């Protein structure tokens, strides 16, 4: 079986994630191709698409949110994702059990004695009028029935698991900072959520496998689970295995992939790319050696923004109030790498400031 090195897998990730060459595609198509963008920080998807799309205009993404073509909702890994309307409706039921279990894993004690089906029914009844509500407003409407339950626990269980909702604009619009207001997902999109499939071969799971490999492959089954958070996908993987090709990574793990998906050579040039916080190019894997050193693995989980140099995380970045992008290397950068990183940082500063600033600087790291 062919062995793919971490470097080769990294190049495949860059190609699938639209980070090797800027893609000429509409923002909606990019969101669909990527299987959504993690969006718990509302402004981060704009940087994610800027790094991936040629000539990306942030107003286009805002327009998709306002036009209900894309939606902010809890989905993969119980985190808020920006996904297409079609994917949110098709995938939500398949994620219900995982969402419930993950909230219970955090709040089991506070939810002791709460019948979750009754809580779900109460939440849906309150939200049935399609009036936007904050989590606190929803909890106040139902908490009298469960006076011993923790308020935060009730809210998280309702909003993140039991009641499929959309976080509606202006939340998530370009340069807009506002609180979260929720509306029933089906009411916001004007379509019902697809019910759980009765087919034991798990057709929704099969679709998730194919979509994941298109945007992240080659990858292990554990990587797939790390991306979506779903434990019950072995049946779906088995159902599509005949369509797939197999490899090994240099650590001996089996990798699955779509046969005709791009797998560039390990020496393919990789441009500098700035990633937003919590980007799935990093978090979408259980085994992340292809793109980040183990020593820096915690940076992305902590919300640090990463800079890819030669296809790997080599620095973090932040933007100050004066729109200066400051880059902090994680390793010594060569003069050529410093130049290219500064140049791309200047382009990012211009994007974030509507061309009012092109200031970017590399901070001195401990290794310099």
C-alpha beads as a LAMMPS data file, in Angstrom:
LAMMPS data file: protein, C-alpha beads

368 atoms
367 bonds

1 atom types
1 bond types

-500.0 500.0 xlo xhi
-500.0 500.0 ylo yhi
-500.0 500.0 zlo zhi

Masses

1 110.0

Atoms # bond

1 1 1 0.000 0.000 0.000
2 1 1 1.322 3.426 -0.925
3 1 1 2.688 5.449 1.995
4 1 1 2.006 9.186 2.036
5 1 1 4.355 11.326 4.090
6 1 1 3.130 14.092 6.362
7 1 1 4.410 16.596 3.811
8 1 1 2.450 14.940 1.010
9 1 1 -0.671 14.884 3.186
10 1 1 -0.144 18.548 3.966
11 1 1 -0.095 19.415 0.282
12 1 1 -3.296 17.411 -0.222
13 1 1 -4.910 19.333 2.634
14 1 1 -3.893 22.657 1.104
15 1 1 -5.340 21.639 -2.255
16 1 1 -8.635 20.414 -0.799
17 1 1 -8.932 23.402 1.525
18 1 1 -8.451 25.902 -1.335
19 1 1 -5.207 27.084 0.270
20 1 1 -2.782 26.053 -2.447
21 1 1 -4.159 28.271 -5.206
22 1 1 -6.866 30.921 -4.731
23 1 1 -10.145 29.490 -5.956
24 1 1 -12.368 31.217 -8.495
25 1 1 -15.700 30.245 -6.989
26 1 1 -18.593 32.017 -5.277
27 1 1 -18.490 32.220 -1.507
28 1 1 -21.542 29.985 -1.181
29 1 1 -19.876 27.254 -3.222
30 1 1 -16.745 27.538 -1.085
31 1 1 -18.758 27.183 2.129
32 1 1 -20.412 24.093 0.666
33 1 1 -17.135 22.582 -0.546
34 1 1 -15.506 23.058 2.862
35 1 1 -18.434 21.464 4.651
36 1 1 -18.900 24.726 6.524
37 1 1 -16.541 26.999 8.416
38 1 1 -16.254 27.053 12.165
39 1 1 -17.781 30.352 13.210
40 1 1 -18.002 30.645 16.965
41 1 1 -16.077 33.900 16.494
42 1 1 -18.392 35.674 14.030
43 1 1 -15.790 37.609 12.026
44 1 1 -13.351 34.731 11.491
45 1 1 -15.046 33.149 8.436
46 1 1 -14.366 36.335 6.471
47 1 1 -10.611 35.825 6.883
48 1 1 -11.020 32.138 6.120
49 1 1 -12.639 32.902 2.782
50 1 1 -10.294 35.791 2.012
51 1 1 -7.380 33.366 2.297
52 1 1 -9.065 30.888 -0.030
53 1 1 -10.926 32.835 -2.708
54 1 1 -9.616 35.129 -5.399
55 1 1 -11.063 38.623 -5.046
56 1 1 -13.279 37.740 -2.083
57 1 1 -15.711 40.523 -1.216
58 1 1 -16.966 40.309 2.397
59 1 1 -20.270 41.902 1.420
60 1 1 -21.043 38.757 -0.573
61 1 1 -20.896 36.605 2.551
62 1 1 -22.993 39.099 4.485
63 1 1 -25.501 38.997 1.639
64 1 1 -25.669 35.211 1.844
65 1 1 -26.488 35.419 5.553
66 1 1 -29.147 38.060 5.027
67 1 1 -30.549 36.142 2.070
68 1 1 -30.657 32.926 4.148
69 1 1 -28.419 31.053 1.725
70 1 1 -25.955 30.315 4.511
71 1 1 -26.744 30.031 8.189
72 1 1 -25.001 30.069 11.560
73 1 1 -26.006 27.079 13.668
74 1 1 -24.642 24.512 16.102
75 1 1 -23.541 21.456 14.187
76 1 1 -20.178 19.684 13.938
77 1 1 -18.524 19.082 17.304
78 1 1 -21.299 21.129 18.983
79 1 1 -19.649 24.299 17.732
80 1 1 -21.250 27.106 15.780
81 1 1 -20.594 26.587 12.080
82 1 1 -21.385 28.665 9.043
83 1 1 -22.955 26.211 6.593
84 1 1 -25.184 26.381 3.569
85 1 1 -28.902 26.314 4.191
86 1 1 -29.178 23.028 2.306
87 1 1 -26.485 21.339 4.395
88 1 1 -27.943 22.546 7.686
89 1 1 -31.314 21.021 6.831
90 1 1 -29.850 17.783 5.474
91 1 1 -27.337 17.197 8.263
92 1 1 -28.974 18.433 11.449
93 1 1 -30.968 15.322 12.386
94 1 1 -27.879 13.144 11.946
95 1 1 -26.094 15.310 14.536
96 1 1 -28.907 15.402 17.122
97 1 1 -27.697 12.539 19.316
98 1 1 -24.117 13.795 19.343
99 1 1 -25.222 17.322 20.250
100 1 1 -27.325 16.037 23.147
101 1 1 -24.561 13.801 24.444
102 1 1 -21.954 16.556 24.302
103 1 1 -24.093 18.998 26.278
104 1 1 -24.883 16.274 28.816
105 1 1 -21.182 15.558 29.113
106 1 1 -20.731 19.089 30.436
107 1 1 -23.955 19.647 32.348
108 1 1 -25.182 16.206 33.437
109 1 1 -25.327 17.103 37.127
110 1 1 -27.136 20.409 36.520
111 1 1 -29.688 18.627 34.314
112 1 1 -30.397 15.762 36.720
113 1 1 -34.132 15.055 36.801
114 1 1 -34.854 16.998 33.623
115 1 1 -36.799 15.034 31.009
116 1 1 -35.038 16.176 27.846
117 1 1 -37.962 15.347 25.574
118 1 1 -40.219 17.530 27.721
119 1 1 -37.606 20.280 27.715
120 1 1 -37.351 20.083 23.929
121 1 1 -41.142 20.331 23.558
122 1 1 -41.269 23.325 25.882
123 1 1 -38.488 25.060 23.991
124 1 1 -40.104 24.458 20.635
125 1 1 -43.417 25.791 21.913
126 1 1 -41.790 29.024 23.041
127 1 1 -39.945 29.423 19.739
128 1 1 -42.944 28.516 17.579
129 1 1 -43.953 32.144 17.054
130 1 1 -40.670 32.740 15.132
131 1 1 -39.847 35.701 17.375
132 1 1 -36.057 36.076 17.755
133 1 1 -34.922 35.243 21.272
134 1 1 -31.702 35.252 23.205
135 1 1 -30.739 32.193 25.185
136 1 1 -31.612 34.024 28.416
137 1 1 -35.075 34.900 27.128
138 1 1 -35.720 31.303 26.166
139 1 1 -34.543 30.017 29.548
140 1 1 -36.738 32.512 31.419
141 1 1 -39.737 31.187 29.498
142 1 1 -39.211 27.562 30.583
143 1 1 -37.184 27.566 33.799
144 1 1 -40.192 27.524 36.167
145 1 1 -40.829 23.901 35.166
146 1 1 -37.308 22.881 36.200
147 1 1 -36.444 25.123 39.173
148 1 1 -33.508 22.989 40.355
149 1 1 -31.744 22.855 36.995
150 1 1 -28.886 25.194 36.196
151 1 1 -29.946 28.076 33.965
152 1 1 -26.843 27.840 31.811
153 1 1 -27.353 24.100 31.459
154 1 1 -30.964 24.571 30.341
155 1 1 -29.943 27.192 27.812
156 1 1 -27.072 25.194 26.338
157 1 1 -29.192 22.072 26.082
158 1 1 -32.017 23.939 24.367
159 1 1 -30.016 26.085 21.947
160 1 1 -27.080 23.790 21.185
161 1 1 -28.849 20.432 21.134
162 1 1 -32.599 20.069 21.510
163 1 1 -34.023 22.916 19.435
164 1 1 -32.433 23.447 16.002
165 1 1 -31.999 27.204 15.688
166 1 1 -30.298 29.706 13.463
167 1 1 -28.305 32.616 14.843
168 1 1 -29.799 35.352 12.740
169 1 1 -28.258 38.554 11.365
170 1 1 -26.930 41.044 12.209
171 1 1 -24.871 38.430 14.078
172 1 1 -22.118 37.310 11.714
173 1 1 -22.286 40.215 9.272
174 1 1 -19.075 41.943 8.178
175 1 1 -17.765 44.334 10.833
176 1 1 -20.896 43.862 12.945
177 1 1 -20.673 42.995 16.618
178 1 1 -23.939 42.101 18.253
179 1 1 -25.418 39.508 20.559
180 1 1 -26.963 36.193 19.587
181 1 1 -30.636 36.021 18.696
182 1 1 -32.126 32.672 17.762
183 1 1 -34.986 31.582 15.524
184 1 1 -36.124 28.049 14.721
185 1 1 -33.964 26.834 11.851
186 1 1 -36.937 25.562 9.859
187 1 1 -38.815 28.842 10.302
188 1 1 -35.801 30.934 9.297
189 1 1 -35.158 28.889 6.156
190 1 1 -38.802 28.211 5.323
191 1 1 -38.124 24.493 4.959
192 1 1 -38.321 21.541 7.291
193 1 1 -35.293 19.709 8.588
194 1 1 -34.828 16.325 6.928
195 1 1 -35.966 13.593 9.334
196 1 1 -33.640 10.794 10.402
197 1 1 -33.164 8.326 7.548
198 1 1 -34.749 4.911 8.150
199 1 1 -32.082 3.293 5.952
200 1 1 -29.663 1.394 8.214
201 1 1 -26.832 2.023 5.724
202 1 1 -26.877 5.646 6.950
203 1 1 -27.190 7.619 3.682
204 1 1 -26.587 10.962 5.427
205 1 1 -23.485 9.503 7.017
206 1 1 -22.326 8.304 3.607
207 1 1 -22.759 11.819 2.223
208 1 1 -20.738 13.193 5.125
209 1 1 -17.926 10.714 4.429
210 1 1 -17.720 11.730 0.784
211 1 1 -17.940 15.439 1.539
212 1 1 -15.297 15.187 4.224
213 1 1 -12.826 13.358 2.026
214 1 1 -13.393 15.851 -0.796
215 1 1 -12.361 18.707 1.499
216 1 1 -9.905 16.999 3.883
217 1 1 -8.700 13.699 2.452
218 1 1 -6.757 11.517 2.466
219 1 1 -7.735 10.950 6.083
220 1 1 -8.345 8.320 8.717
221 1 1 -11.699 7.359 10.164
222 1 1 -10.566 9.036 13.389
223 1 1 -9.969 12.261 11.447
224 1 1 -13.510 12.077 10.085
225 1 1 -14.877 11.717 13.601
226 1 1 -12.744 14.612 14.847
227 1 1 -14.263 16.854 12.174
228 1 1 -17.937 16.092 12.691
229 1 1 -17.988 14.676 16.219
230 1 1 -20.138 11.715 15.190
231 1 1 -19.246 8.342 16.641
232 1 1 -21.620 6.193 14.610
233 1 1 -20.073 6.371 11.154
234 1 1 -18.451 2.912 10.703
235 1 1 -21.527 1.669 8.842
236 1 1 -21.387 4.636 6.483
237 1 1 -17.654 4.203 5.914
238 1 1 -18.172 0.509 5.194
239 1 1 -20.976 1.304 2.751
240 1 1 -18.780 3.602 0.635
241 1 1 -15.448 1.830 1.063
242 1 1 -15.670 0.185 -2.359
243 1 1 -15.729 3.679 -3.904
244 1 1 -12.539 4.732 -2.117
245 1 1 -8.805 4.213 -2.389
246 1 1 -6.523 3.459 0.545
247 1 1 -3.081 4.624 1.616
248 1 1 -0.950 4.520 4.737
249 1 1 0.573 7.483 6.487
250 1 1 4.150 7.346 7.696
251 1 1 2.870 6.350 11.136
252 1 1 1.154 3.222 9.762
253 1 1 -2.439 4.460 9.898
254 1 1 -4.880 3.676 7.090
255 1 1 -5.998 6.645 5.035
256 1 1 -9.129 6.723 2.891
257 1 1 -9.717 8.990 -0.068
258 1 1 -11.773 9.642 -3.158
259 1 1 -9.971 8.139 -6.148
260 1 1 -9.898 11.254 -8.345
261 1 1 -9.298 13.875 -5.645
262 1 1 -6.145 16.022 -5.959
263 1 1 -3.010 14.771 -4.228
264 1 1 -0.211 17.167 -5.222
265 1 1 3.375 16.083 -4.871
266 1 1 5.161 16.901 -1.605
267 1 1 7.407 19.452 -3.329
268 1 1 4.533 21.493 -4.735
269 1 1 5.156 25.143 -3.779
270 1 1 2.896 26.308 -0.960
271 1 1 2.248 30.048 -0.545
272 1 1 1.973 31.826 2.788
273 1 1 -1.602 31.706 4.060
274 1 1 -3.201 33.396 7.076
275 1 1 -5.845 31.274 8.823
276 1 1 -8.553 32.545 11.157
277 1 1 -9.135 31.287 14.679
278 1 1 -10.412 27.711 14.911
279 1 1 -9.948 27.021 11.206
280 1 1 -11.007 23.511 10.231
281 1 1 -7.906 23.071 8.086
282 1 1 -6.288 22.357 11.454
283 1 1 -9.155 21.301 13.725
284 1 1 -10.741 19.020 11.117
285 1 1 -8.279 16.213 11.907
286 1 1 -7.519 13.922 14.805
287 1 1 -3.963 13.523 13.563
288 1 1 -2.630 16.950 12.668
289 1 1 1.027 16.201 11.938
290 1 1 0.415 17.050 8.277
291 1 1 -0.050 20.730 9.043
292 1 1 1.095 21.554 12.589
293 1 1 3.829 20.339 14.930
294 1 1 2.664 18.560 18.085
295 1 1 4.419 21.228 20.153
296 1 1 2.032 23.855 18.752
297 1 1 -1.111 21.730 18.591
298 1 1 -2.789 23.621 21.421
299 1 1 -2.587 26.987 19.684
300 1 1 -5.520 26.371 17.365
301 1 1 -7.671 24.932 20.150
302 1 1 -6.970 28.058 22.208
303 1 1 -8.148 30.292 19.384
304 1 1 -4.768 31.514 18.161
305 1 1 -4.748 32.514 14.503
306 1 1 -2.169 30.636 12.465
307 1 1 0.122 31.483 9.578
308 1 1 1.046 28.711 7.151
309 1 1 4.567 28.938 5.745
310 1 1 5.615 26.220 3.321
311 1 1 2.366 24.458 4.111
312 1 1 2.752 24.249 7.890
313 1 1 1.846 26.374 10.879
314 1 1 4.945 28.496 11.421
315 1 1 3.588 31.611 13.167
316 1 1 0.576 33.113 14.860
317 1 1 -0.960 36.473 14.092
318 1 1 -3.199 39.124 15.549
319 1 1 -4.539 42.475 14.450
320 1 1 -4.373 45.553 16.650
321 1 1 -6.839 48.409 16.883
322 1 1 -4.754 50.453 14.475
323 1 1 -5.169 47.618 11.912
324 1 1 -1.557 46.495 12.211
325 1 1 -1.143 42.762 11.656
326 1 1 1.490 41.434 14.037
327 1 1 3.063 38.076 13.221
328 1 1 4.814 36.010 15.889
329 1 1 7.012 33.233 14.453
330 1 1 6.998 29.791 16.024
331 1 1 10.286 28.938 14.355
332 1 1 13.086 30.856 12.696
333 1 1 11.928 32.143 9.325
334 1 1 14.341 32.505 6.448
335 1 1 14.740 35.977 4.923
336 1 1 12.618 34.900 1.954
337 1 1 9.922 33.513 4.251
338 1 1 9.909 36.695 6.317
339 1 1 9.491 38.776 3.196
340 1 1 6.611 36.696 1.836
341 1 1 4.928 36.521 5.248
342 1 1 5.141 40.289 5.698
343 1 1 3.783 40.854 2.199
344 1 1 0.788 38.621 2.838
345 1 1 0.268 40.233 6.242
346 1 1 0.133 43.623 4.548
347 1 1 -2.519 42.324 2.161
348 1 1 -4.517 41.027 5.122
349 1 1 -4.224 44.383 6.909
350 1 1 -5.546 46.106 3.794
351 1 1 -8.483 43.677 3.630
352 1 1 -9.379 44.121 7.278
353 1 1 -9.170 47.918 7.086
354 1 1 -10.728 48.599 3.682
355 1 1 -7.278 49.623 2.441
356 1 1 -6.807 52.181 5.217
357 1 1 -3.777 50.246 6.451
358 1 1 -1.182 47.905 5.034
359 1 1 0.859 47.646 8.219
360 1 1 2.282 44.258 9.065
361 1 1 5.230 43.453 11.268
362 1 1 6.993 40.339 12.419
363 1 1 7.599 40.260 16.147
364 1 1 10.821 38.851 17.485
365 1 1 10.332 35.260 18.639
366 1 1 12.305 33.396 21.268
367 1 1 14.224 31.604 18.531
368 1 1 15.354 34.822 16.786

Bonds

1 1 1 2
2 1 2 3
3 1 3 4
4 1 4 5
5 1 5 6
6 1 6 7
7 1 7 8
8 1 8 9
9 1 9 10
10 1 10 11
11 1 11 12
12 1 12 13
13 1 13 14
14 1 14 15
15 1 15 16
16 1 16 17
17 1 17 18
18 1 18 19
19 1 19 20
20 1 20 21
21 1 21 22
22 1 22 23
23 1 23 24
24 1 24 25
25 1 25 26
26 1 26 27
27 1 27 28
28 1 28 29
29 1 29 30
30 1 30 31
31 1 31 32
32 1 32 33
33 1 33 34
34 1 34 35
35 1 35 36
36 1 36 37
37 1 37 38
38 1 38 39
39 1 39 40
40 1 40 41
41 1 41 42
42 1 42 43
43 1 43 44
44 1 44 45
45 1 45 46
46 1 46 47
47 1 47 48
48 1 48 49
49 1 49 50
50 1 50 51
51 1 51 52
52 1 52 53
53 1 53 54
54 1 54 55
55 1 55 56
56 1 56 57
57 1 57 58
58 1 58 59
59 1 59 60
60 1 60 61
61 1 61 62
62 1 62 63
63 1 63 64
64 1 64 65
65 1 65 66
66 1 66 67
67 1 67 68
68 1 68 69
69 1 69 70
70 1 70 71
71 1 71 72
72 1 72 73
73 1 73 74
74 1 74 75
75 1 75 76
76 1 76 77
77 1 77 78
78 1 78 79
79 1 79 80
80 1 80 81
81 1 81 82
82 1 82 83
83 1 83 84
84 1 84 85
85 1 85 86
86 1 86 87
87 1 87 88
88 1 88 89
89 1 89 90
90 1 90 91
91 1 91 92
92 1 92 93
93 1 93 94
94 1 94 95
95 1 95 96
96 1 96 97
97 1 97 98
98 1 98 99
99 1 99 100
100 1 100 101
101 1 101 102
102 1 102 103
103 1 103 104
104 1 104 105
105 1 105 106
106 1 106 107
107 1 107 108
108 1 108 109
109 1 109 110
110 1 110 111
111 1 111 112
112 1 112 113
113 1 113 114
114 1 114 115
115 1 115 116
116 1 116 117
117 1 117 118
118 1 118 119
119 1 119 120
120 1 120 121
121 1 121 122
122 1 122 123
123 1 123 124
124 1 124 125
125 1 125 126
126 1 126 127
127 1 127 128
128 1 128 129
129 1 129 130
130 1 130 131
131 1 131 132
132 1 132 133
133 1 133 134
134 1 134 135
135 1 135 136
136 1 136 137
137 1 137 138
138 1 138 139
139 1 139 140
140 1 140 141
141 1 141 142
142 1 142 143
143 1 143 144
144 1 144 145
145 1 145 146
146 1 146 147
147 1 147 148
148 1 148 149
149 1 149 150
150 1 150 151
151 1 151 152
152 1 152 153
153 1 153 154
154 1 154 155
155 1 155 156
156 1 156 157
157 1 157 158
158 1 158 159
159 1 159 160
160 1 160 161
161 1 161 162
162 1 162 163
163 1 163 164
164 1 164 165
165 1 165 166
166 1 166 167
167 1 167 168
168 1 168 169
169 1 169 170
170 1 170 171
171 1 171 172
172 1 172 173
173 1 173 174
174 1 174 175
175 1 175 176
176 1 176 177
177 1 177 178
178 1 178 179
179 1 179 180
180 1 180 181
181 1 181 182
182 1 182 183
183 1 183 184
184 1 184 185
185 1 185 186
186 1 186 187
187 1 187 188
188 1 188 189
189 1 189 190
190 1 190 191
191 1 191 192
192 1 192 193
193 1 193 194
194 1 194 195
195 1 195 196
196 1 196 197
197 1 197 198
198 1 198 199
199 1 199 200
200 1 200 201
201 1 201 202
202 1 202 203
203 1 203 204
204 1 204 205
205 1 205 206
206 1 206 207
207 1 207 208
208 1 208 209
209 1 209 210
210 1 210 211
211 1 211 212
212 1 212 213
213 1 213 214
214 1 214 215
215 1 215 216
216 1 216 217
217 1 217 218
218 1 218 219
219 1 219 220
220 1 220 221
221 1 221 222
222 1 222 223
223 1 223 224
224 1 224 225
225 1 225 226
226 1 226 227
227 1 227 228
228 1 228 229
229 1 229 230
230 1 230 231
231 1 231 232
232 1 232 233
233 1 233 234
234 1 234 235
235 1 235 236
236 1 236 237
237 1 237 238
238 1 238 239
239 1 239 240
240 1 240 241
241 1 241 242
242 1 242 243
243 1 243 244
244 1 244 245
245 1 245 246
246 1 246 247
247 1 247 248
248 1 248 249
249 1 249 250
250 1 250 251
251 1 251 252
252 1 252 253
253 1 253 254
254 1 254 255
255 1 255 256
256 1 256 257
257 1 257 258
258 1 258 259
259 1 259 260
260 1 260 261
261 1 261 262
262 1 262 263
263 1 263 264
264 1 264 265
265 1 265 266
266 1 266 267
267 1 267 268
268 1 268 269
269 1 269 270
270 1 270 271
271 1 271 272
272 1 272 273
273 1 273 274
274 1 274 275
275 1 275 276
276 1 276 277
277 1 277 278
278 1 278 279
279 1 279 280
280 1 280 281
281 1 281 282
282 1 282 283
283 1 283 284
284 1 284 285
285 1 285 286
286 1 286 287
287 1 287 288
288 1 288 289
289 1 289 290
290 1 290 291
291 1 291 292
292 1 292 293
293 1 293 294
294 1 294 295
295 1 295 296
296 1 296 297
297 1 297 298
298 1 298 299
299 1 299 300
300 1 300 301
301 1 301 302
302 1 302 303
303 1 303 304
304 1 304 305
305 1 305 306
306 1 306 307
307 1 307 308
308 1 308 309
309 1 309 310
310 1 310 311
311 1 311 312
312 1 312 313
313 1 313 314
314 1 314 315
315 1 315 316
316 1 316 317
317 1 317 318
318 1 318 319
319 1 319 320
320 1 320 321
321 1 321 322
322 1 322 323
323 1 323 324
324 1 324 325
325 1 325 326
326 1 326 327
327 1 327 328
328 1 328 329
329 1 329 330
330 1 330 331
331 1 331 332
332 1 332 333
333 1 333 334
334 1 334 335
335 1 335 336
336 1 336 337
337 1 337 338
338 1 338 339
339 1 339 340
340 1 340 341
341 1 341 342
342 1 342 343
343 1 343 344
344 1 344 345
345 1 345 346
346 1 346 347
347 1 347 348
348 1 348 349
349 1 349 350
350 1 350 351
351 1 351 352
352 1 352 353
353 1 353 354
354 1 354 355
355 1 355 356
356 1 356 357
357 1 357 358
358 1 358 359
359 1 359 360
360 1 360 361
361 1 361 362
362 1 362 363
363 1 363 364
364 1 364 365
365 1 365 366
366 1 366 367
367 1 367 368
